[in-house]
Amino acid sequence: MQQKTMIYFNPKSGSGESQKIADKVETILKNRGLPVYQLKTSTKDEALKKIAIEAPNID
């Protein structure tokens, strides 16, 4: 099974620019045949918790 690549970011940072960048990166990776998903977080603590849960499923 091919593992997924995670793009983790705060969608509110950079006046919303981070979401646009994440979308572009996701498109590029998917066009290269890589399974990708976005992990959106709003705080450092939330990010660390989500990453700890998701880590076994990503490259």
Protein Blocks (a to p, Z undefined) as FASTA:
>chain_A
ZZdddddddfkggnhmmmmmmmmmmmmmmmnopacdddddfbfklmmmmmmmmmmmpZZ
